[in-house]
Amino acid sequence: MKQLSASYAVDLECSSDVAVAELQVWYRQLASMQQSPRNAVEAYELCSGDAFPCIKKLLQIMVTLPV
């Protein structure tokens, strides 16, 4: 995650430590869901940009990168 956030630092506008912390909280939130997202698009739709701005941006990059 630190390498990923460093690679997209300009797009994320947050430090790698913040991205790692968000990821840990995001994992806890996913674990509490009855049904986990099956793919990156579903994860992007479930992710709150207000609560997880770095994770939301990384998911957006992951969803659009193949295009």
C-alpha positions as CSV (number, residue, x, y, z in Angstrom):
1,M,0.0,0.0,0.0
2,K,2.9,2.4,0.7
3,Q,4.3,1.8,-2.7
4,L,0.9,2.2,-4.3
5,S,0.2,5.4,-2.5
6,A,3.7,6.7,-3.4
7,S,3.2,5.9,-7.0
8,Y,-0.1,7.8,-7.1
9,A,0.8,10.5,-4.5
10,V,-0.1,13.4,-6.8
11,D,-3.6,11.9,-7.5
12,L,-4.2,10.9,-3.8
13,E,-3.2,14.1,-2.1
14,C,-2.5,12.2,1.1
15,S,0.5,10.6,2.8
16,S,1.1,6.9,2.6
17,D,0.5,6.6,6.4
18,V,-3.0,8.1,5.9
19,A,-3.6,5.7,3.1
20,V,-2.5,2.7,5.1
21,A,-4.7,3.8,8.1
22,E,-7.7,4.2,5.8
23,L,-7.1,0.8,4.3
24,Q,-7.1,-0.8,7.7
25,V,-10.4,0.8,8.6
26,W,-11.8,0.0,5.2
27,Y,-10.9,-3.7,5.7
28,R,-12.8,-3.7,9.0
29,Q,-15.8,-2.2,7.4
30,L,-15.7,-4.8,4.6
31,A,-15.4,-7.6,7.2
32,S,-18.6,-6.4,9.0
33,M,-20.7,-6.5,5.8
34,Q,-22.9,-9.5,5.1
35,Q,-21.8,-9.6,1.5
36,S,-18.4,-8.4,0.4
37,P,-18.0,-6.7,-3.0
38,R,-17.2,-9.1,-5.7
39,N,-15.1,-6.8,-7.8
40,A,-13.5,-3.3,-7.9
41,V,-16.6,-1.6,-9.3
42,E,-18.7,-2.8,-6.4
43,A,-16.0,-1.9,-3.9
44,Y,-15.9,1.6,-5.5
45,E,-19.6,2.0,-5.2
46,L,-19.6,0.9,-1.6
47,C,-16.7,3.1,-0.5
48,S,-17.6,6.4,1.0
49,G,-15.4,9.2,-0.4
50,D,-16.0,11.3,2.7
51,A,-14.7,8.6,5.1
52,F,-12.1,7.1,2.8
53,P,-10.9,9.6,0.3
54,C,-7.6,7.9,-0.5
55,I,-9.2,4.4,-0.8
56,K,-12.0,5.8,-3.0
57,K,-9.4,7.5,-5.3
58,L,-7.3,4.3,-5.5
59,L,-10.4,2.2,-6.3
60,Q,-11.3,4.8,-9.0
61,I,-7.8,4.4,-10.5
62,M,-8.1,0.6,-10.4
63,V,-11.5,0.6,-12.0
64,T,-10.4,3.0,-14.9
65,L,-6.9,1.7,-15.4
66,P,-7.9,-1.1,-17.8
67,V,-9.6,1.3,-20.1
